[in-house]
């Protein structure tokens, strides 16, 4: 494989990772506010189907993408209402919605199986697209991939460099203290959960109208992506930049599965296709292993020099969730 092929392949990784990245940043906003949206897997499937159906019916890509956002926001509102207003378990509400939306997408999408619809085309940036290497990687993408690049930067700046971001983090960490300083905690949780849901919904049309154009029901290859998004948010420590790294790592693993297939004829293709999923889960376990009590006991038995080195590595990998994640807020 020559260098130009590798560069084109890596450019494809950035494009294919964009929907996962956008959904992961959306879930980061929701969880920073203290709400776990477990409906992501079903939301992506339903928005992919719904946006494709609208785009086919109206011949409008714009309406298709807007439909995905609306579906995602609507599902997130149900999660918010059930967990914030009705004070039901966020995990239970989200999980039930994930199953419901998945099955609903397969049922309602039957008439559109195999249909040809509009597809988002690439939009090279004049001048920049001709830069060696960087032009192929970053400036020959479609508009939604460019949006994913900008979204990471804006989300990081908003969360960590603005007053509104400080309030957002306070709502997820210490909601009582945020409320005492005038923050409307539950309203903000509604807002950020809905915003996050809209971004998750946007991932659906990014698949069905661009990356994996069309709707193929159970063989669309989208079932399971939502659970990977949840893992990436944890892997990324609720930081948009680290979340982006996790999304690109997942995309790279998927690409390597395709690239390595001809070199490993003895391994069934299905194994390489699903390999990125357990590898991401393994990575997630490695990130969180430093939080386990038995690790401290193992470290205590090591020589001083080795203990310091291992502890430093584990400390750099360790992630801590927002303290009030999944915890309802009640005014005293």
BANU-788364 format. One record per residue (C-alpha): y negated, z, x negated; chain; residue number from 1; residue in one letter. Coordinates in steps of 0.25 Angstrom, whole numbers, plus 5000, padded with zeros to 4 digits. Each point is the difference from the previous one (the first is absolute). Layout:
<nodes>
((Y,Z,X),A,NUM,a)
...
</nodes>
This chain:
<nodes>
((5000,5000,5000),A,1,x)
((4987,4996,4994),A,2,x)
((4987,5007,5000),A,3,x)
((4993,4992,5011),A,4,x)
((5012,5002,5009),A,5,x)
((4999,5015,4998),A,6,x)
((4985,5000,5002),A,7,x)
((5001,4992,5013),A,8,x)
((5011,5010,5004),A,9,x)
((4992,5012,4997),A,10,x)
((4989,4994,5009),A,11,x)
((5010,4999,5011),A,12,x)
((5003,5015,4998),A,13,x)
((4985,5003,5002),A,14,x)
((5000,4992,5013),A,15,x)
((5014,5005,5005),A,16,x)
((4996,5014,4998),A,17,x)
((4986,4999,5007),A,18,x)
((5006,5004,5014),A,19,x)
((5007,5012,4995),A,20,x)
((4987,5004,4992),A,21,x)
((4991,4999,5012),A,22,x)
((5010,5008,5009),A,23,x)
((5001,5010,4989),A,24,x)
((4985,5002,4999),A,25,x)
((5000,5001,5015),A,26,x)
((5010,5011,5000),A,27,x)
((4993,5007,4988),A,28,x)
((4987,5002,5009),A,29,x)
((5009,5005,5012),A,30,x)
((5007,5010,4991),A,31,x)
((4987,5004,4992),A,32,x)
((4995,5005,5014),A,33,x)
((5013,5008,5002),A,34,x)
((5008,4990,5009),A,35,x)
((5013,4994,4997),A,36,x)
((5003,4987,5007),A,37,x)
((5015,4997,5000),A,38,x)
((4998,4989,5009),A,39,x)
((4997,4990,4989),A,40,x)
((5013,4993,4999),A,41,x)
((5000,4996,5015),A,42,x)
((4985,4998,5000),A,43,x)
((5001,4989,4989),A,44,x)
((5011,4993,5007),A,45,x)
((4993,5000,5014),A,46,x)
((4987,4996,4994),A,47,x)
((5007,4989,4992),A,48,x)
((5006,4995,5013),A,49,x)
((4988,5002,5009),A,50,x)
((4990,4993,4990),A,51,x)
((5010,4988,4998),A,52,x)
((5001,4998,5015),A,53,x)
((4985,5001,5002),A,54,x)
((4998,4990,4988),A,55,x)
((5010,4990,5006),A,56,x)
((4994,5001,5014),A,57,x)
((4986,4999,4996),A,58,x)
((5001,4992,4987),A,59,x)
((4990,5010,4994),A,60,x)
((5004,5008,4987),A,61,x)
((4988,5009,5003),A,62,x)
((5005,5005,5013),A,63,x)
((5013,5002,4994),A,64,x)
((4995,5009,4990),A,65,x)
((4991,5007,5010),A,66,x)
((5013,5002,5009),A,67,x)
((5007,5007,4988),A,68,x)
((4988,5010,4998),A,69,x)
((5000,5003,5015),A,70,x)
((5015,5003,5001),A,71,x)
((4999,5009,4987),A,72,x)
((4988,5007,5005),A,73,x)
((5007,5002,5014),A,74,x)
((5013,5006,4995),A,75,x)
((4992,5009,4991),A,76,x)
((4992,5005,5011),A,77,x)
((5013,5004,5007),A,78,x)
((5004,5007,4988),A,79,x)
((4986,5007,4999),A,80,x)
((5000,5004,5015),A,81,x)
((5015,5005,5000),A,82,x)
((4998,5009,4987),A,83,x)
((4985,5004,5001),A,84,x)
((4997,5001,5015),A,85,x)
((5014,5003,5005),A,86,x)
((5004,5008,4987),A,87,x)
((5014,4994,4999),A,88,x)
((5007,4998,4987),A,89,x)
((4994,4988,4992),A,90,x)
((5013,4997,4994),A,91,x)
((5007,4999,5014),A,92,x)
((4989,4992,5007),A,93,x)
((4999,4990,4988),A,94,x)
((5015,4998,4998),A,95,x)
((5002,4997,5015),A,96,x)
((4989,4990,5000),A,97,x)
((5006,4994,4987),A,98,x)
((5013,4997,5008),A,99,x)
((4993,4996,5013),A,100,x)
((4991,4990,4993),A,101,x)
((5011,4994,4992),A,102,x)
((5009,4998,5012),A,103,x)
((4988,4995,5008),A,104,x)
((4996,4990,4990),A,105,x)
((5014,4994,5000),A,106,x)
((5000,4999,5015),A,107,x)
((4987,4994,5002),A,108,x)
((5001,4991,4988),A,109,x)
((5012,4993,5005),A,110,x)
((4992,4988,5006),A,111,x)
((4993,4998,4987),A,112,x)
((5013,5000,4991),A,113,x)
((4999,4988,4990),A,114,x)
((4987,4994,5005),A,115,x)
((4990,4994,4991),A,116,x)
((4986,5006,5000),A,117,x)
((4987,5000,4991),A,118,x)
((5001,5005,4986),A,119,x)
((4989,5006,4991),A,120,x)
((4998,4991,4988),A,121,x)
((4996,5004,4986),A,122,x)
((4985,5000,4997),A,123,x)
((4997,4998,4985),A,124,x)
((4987,5005,4996),A,125,x)
((4992,4989,4993),A,126,x)
((4998,5002,4985),A,127,x)
((5008,5013,4999),A,128,x)
((5013,4993,5005),A,129,x)
((5000,4992,4987),A,130,x)
((5000,5012,4990),A,131,x)
((5013,5000,4992),A,132,x)
((5010,5010,5005),A,133,x)
((4990,5009,5008),A,134,x)
((4996,4988,5009),A,135,x)
((5014,4998,5004),A,136,x)
((5003,5014,5002),A,137,x)
((4987,5005,5008),A,138,x)
((4992,4988,5004),A,139,x)
((5010,4990,5007),A,140,x)
((5004,5009,5011),A,141,x)
((4997,5000,5015),A,142,x)
((4989,5008,5007),A,143,x)
((5009,5012,5004),A,144,x)
((5005,5002,4986),A,145,x)
((4985,5000,4995),A,146,x)
((4998,5010,5011),A,147,x)
((5011,5009,4995),A,148,x)
((4993,5000,4986),A,149,x)
((4987,5004,5006),A,150,x)
((5006,5010,5009),A,151,x)
((5006,5008,4989),A,152,x)
((4986,5001,4993),A,153,x)
((4993,5004,5012),A,154,x)
((5010,5010,5005),A,155,x)
((5000,5007,4987),A,156,x)
((4985,5000,4999),A,157,x)
((4999,5005,5015),A,158,x)
((5010,5011,4998),A,159,x)
((4996,5006,4986),A,160,x)
((4985,4996,4999),A,161,x)
((4994,5001,5014),A,162,x)
((4996,5012,5008),A,163,x)
((5008,4995,5012),A,164,x)
((5012,4999,4990),A,165,x)
((4998,5014,4996),A,166,x)
((5000,5004,5015),A,167,x)
((5013,4992,5002),A,168,x)
((5007,5007,4989),A,169,x)
((4995,5014,5005),A,170,x)
((5006,4996,5014),A,171,x)
((5013,4998,4994),A,172,x)
((5000,5011,4990),A,173,x)
((4992,5012,5007),A,174,x)
((4997,4996,5014),A,175,x)
((4995,5014,5004),A,176,x)
((4990,4999,4989),A,177,x)
((4995,4986,5003),A,178,x)
((4998,5005,5015),A,179,x)
((4992,5012,4995),A,180,x)
((4991,4990,4993),A,181,x)
((4998,4991,5012),A,182,x)
((5011,4990,4999),A,183,x)
((5007,4996,5014),A,184,x)
((5014,5001,4994),A,185,x)
((5008,4994,5012),A,186,x)
((4990,4989,5002),A,187,x)
((5001,4996,4986),A,188,x)
((5015,5000,5000),A,189,x)
((4999,4991,5012),A,190,x)
((4991,4991,4992),A,191,x)
((5007,4999,4987),A,192,x)
((5014,4999,5007),A,193,x)
((4995,4988,5008),A,194,x)
((4994,4994,4988),A,195,x)
((5012,5001,4992),A,196,x)
((5009,4995,5012),A,197,x)
((4990,4988,5001),A,198,x)
((5003,4997,4985),A,199,x)
((5015,5002,5002),A,200,x)
((4999,4990,5012),A,201,x)
((4993,4990,4991),A,202,x)
((5012,5000,4991),A,203,x)
((5009,4994,5011),A,204,x)
((4992,4986,5001),A,205,x)
((4999,5000,4985),A,206,x)
((5015,4998,5000),A,207,x)
((5002,4992,5012),A,208,x)
((4988,4991,4998),A,209,x)
((5000,4999,4985),A,210,x)
((5011,5006,4991),A,211,x)
((5012,4998,5009),A,212,x)
((4994,4990,5010),A,213,x)
((5006,5000,5014),A,214,x)
((5008,5010,5008),A,215,x)
((5015,5001,4998),A,216,x)
((5004,5013,5007),A,217,x)
((5010,5009,4993),A,218,x)
((5001,4990,4988),A,219,x)
((4985,5001,4998),A,220,x)
((5002,5009,4988),A,221,x)
((4989,5010,5004),A,222,x)
((5009,5011,5006),A,223,x)
((4999,5011,4989),A,224,x)
((4987,4996,4994),A,225,x)
((4993,5011,5008),A,226,x)
((5008,5011,4994),A,227,x)
((4997,4995,4986),A,228,x)
((4985,5001,5003),A,229,x)
((5002,5014,5003),A,230,x)
((5007,5002,4987),A,231,x)
((4989,4993,4993),A,232,x)
((4990,5009,5006),A,233,x)
((5007,5012,4994),A,234,x)
((5003,4993,4987),A,235,x)
((4985,4997,4999),A,236,x)
((4996,5014,5002),A,237,x)
((4991,4996,5012),A,238,x)
((4991,4992,4990),A,239,x)
((4997,4986,5003),A,240,x)
((5001,4995,4985),A,241,x)
((5013,5007,4998),A,242,x)
((5005,4995,5014),A,243,x)
((4996,4986,4995),A,244,x)
((5009,5002,4988),A,245,x)
((5012,5004,5009),A,246,x)
((4998,4988,5009),A,247,x)
((5000,4990,4988),A,248,x)
((5012,5007,4994),A,249,x)
((5007,4998,5013),A,250,x)
((4996,4985,5000),A,251,x)
((5004,4999,4985),A,252,x)
((5014,5005,5003),A,253,x)
((5002,4991,5012),A,254,x)
((4996,4988,4991),A,255,x)
((5009,5004,4989),A,256,x)
((5011,5000,5010),A,257,x)
((4998,4986,5002),A,258,x)
((4998,4996,4986),A,259,x)
((5012,5007,4994),A,260,x)
((5009,4995,5011),A,261,x)
((5004,4987,4992),A,262,x)
((5003,5008,4988),A,263,x)
((5009,5010,5007),A,264,x)
((5009,4991,5008),A,265,x)
((5011,5011,5001),A,266,x)
((4990,5009,5008),A,267,x)
((4999,4996,5015),A,268,x)
((4986,4996,5004),A,269,x)
((4999,5010,5010),A,270,x)
((5001,5011,4990),A,271,x)
((4988,4995,4992),A,272,x)
((4992,4998,5013),A,273,x)
((5002,5014,5004),A,274,x)
((4999,5006,4986),A,275,x)
((4985,5003,5001),A,276,x)
((5002,5009,5012),A,277,x)
((5009,5010,4993),A,278,x)
((4992,4999,4987),A,279,x)
((4987,5004,5007),A,280,x)
((5007,5012,5006),A,281,x)
((5005,5003,4986),A,282,x)
((4986,4999,4994),A,283,x)
((4995,5009,5012),A,284,x)
((5010,5011,4996),A,285,x)
((4996,4999,4985),A,286,x)
((4986,5002,5004),A,287,x)
((5003,5012,5009),A,288,x)
((5011,5007,4991),A,289,x)
((4989,5008,4993),A,290,x)
((4998,5008,5013),A,291,x)
((5014,5005,5000),A,292,x)
((5003,5015,4996),A,293,x)
((5012,4996,4992),A,294,x)
((4992,4992,4991),A,295,x)
((4992,5012,4996),A,296,x)
((5013,5007,4996),A,297,x)
((5005,4988,4992),A,298,x)
((4987,4999,4993),A,299,x)
((5001,5015,4996),A,300,x)
((5013,4998,4993),A,301,x)
((4994,4989,4991),A,302,x)
((4995,5002,4986),A,303,x)
((4984,5002,5000),A,304,x)
((4997,4986,4995),A,305,x)
((5009,4993,5009),A,306,x)
((4995,5008,5012),A,307,x)
((4986,4997,4998),A,308,x)
((5002,4985,4999),A,309,x)
((5009,5000,5012),A,310,x)
((4990,5008,5008),A,311,x)
((4989,4991,4996),A,312,x)
((5007,4988,5005),A,313,x)
((5004,5007,5013),A,314,x)
((4986,5005,5002),A,315,x)
((4994,4986,4999),A,316,x)
((5010,4995,5011),A,317,x)
((4999,5012,5009),A,318,x)
((4994,4997,5014),A,319,x)
((4995,5010,5010),A,320,x)
((4997,4996,5015),A,321,x)
((4988,5004,5007),A,322,x)
((5002,5014,5004),A,323,x)
((4998,4998,5015),A,324,x)
((5008,4987,5001),A,325,x)
((5008,5001,5013),A,326,x)
((4994,5013,5004),A,327,x)
((4992,5000,5013),A,328,x)
((4986,5006,5000),A,329,x)
((4996,5010,5011),A,330,x)
((4987,5006,5001),A,331,x)
((5000,5015,5000),A,332,x)
</nodes>
